[in-house]
Amino acid sequence: MVPSVELSSQTFARLQALAVPLVDNPETVINRLIDFFEAREGAPAAVSGDGGGENKIRQFSPVSPPHLTHTKVLAVEFCSKPLEHREANWNGLLNAAIREAKARAKSVGELKQLIIVPFVDGQKTDEGYRFLSDIGISIQGQDSNGSWKGARHIAQKLGLQLSVTFRWREKEGAAFPGVTGRLSIAAA
């Protein structure tokens, strides 16, 4: 059954004022208003797909994304290059960003400004730390939200391009079950 909504005559008159005569109906005007709101507020807005509702990718605000818990990374592009399949996950993204920060930092102080997740020089494997042997740093593991925040911070501070496409699993607690989303930062 399709839901029914009653509008006051004042609200209906306002909708009519926004309608294109002989084209719009109340639903098309409401959808246009919702699209406008979502685009301005950083809420999910469909940006691509094949025209079918199931394959659309929703762009989310990289600064205030929805909860990324229960998401699976589908693709990552960092510094205009795709990450290898085995690294295309939240922790792989964070590792790539930390490696880039280490390569570009001119001092230990600058590195500490770039890496906002807990890290130590040298090898540490307890308390959730993992060792990145190629750069001699151990970082504490993060969930999807912490990994995105840490990678985004590095990309923004260094002016690097970053794009992650992901899908929420059909699971209780997922922000948008079954929805494919994208978080993007353009190079400065």
LINSUL-V313621 format. One record per pair of residues at least 6 apart in sequence whose C-alpha atoms are under 6 Angstrom apart, sorted by the first residue. I is the first residue (numbers start at 1). J is the second residue. D is the distance in whole Angstrom. If there is no record, write none. Layout:
I|J|D / I|J|D
//
This chain:
38|45|6 / 42|60|6 / 42|61|5 / 44|58|5 / 44|59|6 / 44|60|5 / 45|58|5 / 45|59|6 / 46|56|6 / 46|57|6 / 46|58|4 / 47|57|6 / 47|58|6 / 48|56|5 / 48|57|5 / 49|55|5 / 49|56|4 / 57|180|5 / 57|181|5 / 58|181|5 / 59|181|6 / 59|182|5 / 60|183|6 / 62|183|5 / 68|144|6 / 68|145|6 / 70|168|6 / 70|169|6 / 70|174|6 / 71|167|5 / 71|168|4 / 71|169|6 / 72|166|5 / 72|167|5 / 73|89|5 / 73|166|4 / 74|165|5 / 74|166|5 / 75|88|6 / 75|164|6 / 75|165|5 / 76|82|6 / 76|83|6 / 76|88|6 / 76|163|6 / 76|164|5 / 77|83|6 / 77|162|6 / 77|163|5 / 78|161|6 / 78|162|5 / 79|160|6 / 79|161|5 / 90|144|6 / 90|147|6 / 94|147|5 / 94|151|5 / 97|151|5 / 105|111|5 / 114|154|5 / 116|150|6 / 118|139|6 / 118|140|6 / 119|138|6 / 119|139|4 / 120|137|6 / 120|138|5 / 121|137|5 / 122|136|5 / 122|137|5 / 123|131|5 / 123|138|6 / 124|138|6 / 128|140|5 / 128|141|6 / 129|138|6 / 129|139|5 / 129|140|4 / 129|141|6 / 130|138|5 / 130|139|6 / 131|137|6 / 131|138|4 / 132|138|6 / 159|187|5 / 159|188|4 / 160|187|5 / 161|185|6 / 161|186|5 / 161|187|4 / 162|184|6 / 162|185|5 / 163|183|6 / 163|184|4 / 164|182|6 / 164|183|5 / 165|181|6 / 165|182|4 / 166|180|6 / 166|181|5 / 167|179|6 / 167|180|4 / 168|177|5 / 168|178|5 / 168|179|6 / 169|177|6 / 169|178|6 / 170|177|5 / 170|178|5
//
